[in-house]
């Protein structure tokens, strides 16, 4: 089954809203791949910190886009 990212647009929102939008999406959709668009400069610190705290994998980040993989188990290694 192909993995399609769940897209979250948090552009124009300031800290902590981009991180909260990502956390809500994960809570609502569960494990999978997420793509977060966020132009708040604080997101470059907030999103990696959130991922590390929750056991999620930040697979790519740059130019205001963060790609996150949420594993089935928060501490399982990425596939």
C-alpha positions as CSV (number, residue, x, y, z in Angstrom):
1,X,0.0,0.0,0.0
2,X,1.6,3.3,-1.0
3,X,2.4,5.8,1.7
4,X,1.0,9.3,1.0
5,X,1.9,12.1,3.3
6,X,-0.7,13.9,5.3
7,X,-0.2,17.6,4.5
8,X,-0.5,20.2,7.1
9,X,-0.4,23.9,6.2
10,X,0.7,26.0,9.2
11,X,2.1,28.9,7.1
12,X,1.4,32.3,8.7
13,X,1.0,30.7,12.2
14,X,3.4,31.5,15.0
15,X,4.9,29.4,17.7
16,X,3.6,27.1,19.1
17,X,0.8,26.7,16.6
18,X,2.7,24.8,13.8
19,X,3.9,22.2,16.4
20,X,0.4,22.0,17.8
21,X,-1.1,21.4,14.3
22,X,1.3,18.6,13.7
23,X,0.6,17.0,17.1
24,X,-3.1,17.2,16.5
25,X,-2.8,15.7,13.0
26,X,-0.8,12.8,14.4
27,X,-3.3,12.3,17.3
28,X,-6.2,12.3,14.7
29,X,-4.6,10.1,12.1
30,X,-2.1,7.9,13.9
31,X,1.2,6.5,12.5
32,X,2.2,7.5,9.0
33,X,4.0,10.2,7.0
34,X,3.3,13.9,7.5
35,X,4.4,17.0,5.6
36,X,4.2,20.2,7.5
37,X,4.6,23.6,5.8
38,X,5.5,26.3,8.4
39,X,7.2,29.6,7.8
40,X,7.7,30.6,11.5
41,X,11.4,30.7,12.1
42,X,10.8,29.1,15.5
43,X,9.6,25.9,13.7
44,X,13.2,25.1,12.8
45,X,13.7,24.4,16.5
46,X,10.2,23.4,17.6
47,X,9.5,20.7,15.1
48,X,12.8,18.7,15.6
49,X,12.3,19.0,19.4
50,X,8.7,17.8,19.2
51,X,9.9,14.8,17.0
52,X,12.6,13.9,19.5
53,X,10.3,14.2,22.4
54,X,7.6,12.0,20.9
55,X,9.8,9.4,19.2
56,X,8.9,10.6,15.7
57,X,11.4,10.7,12.8
58,X,12.2,14.0,11.1
59,X,13.2,12.7,7.7
60,X,13.8,16.0,5.9
61,X,13.5,19.7,6.7
62,X,14.2,22.7,4.6
63,X,12.6,25.8,3.0
64,X,9.8,25.8,5.4
65,X,8.7,22.1,4.9
66,X,9.2,19.4,7.5
67,X,8.7,15.7,6.6
68,X,7.9,13.5,9.6
69,X,7.4,9.8,9.9
70,X,5.4,8.6,13.0
71,X,6.2,4.9,13.6
72,X,3.6,2.3,14.9
73,X,5.4,2.4,18.2
74,X,7.0,5.7,19.2
75,X,10.3,4.0,20.0
76,X,10.5,1.6,17.0
77,X,13.3,2.2,14.4
78,X,12.3,3.8,11.1
79,X,11.7,1.4,8.3
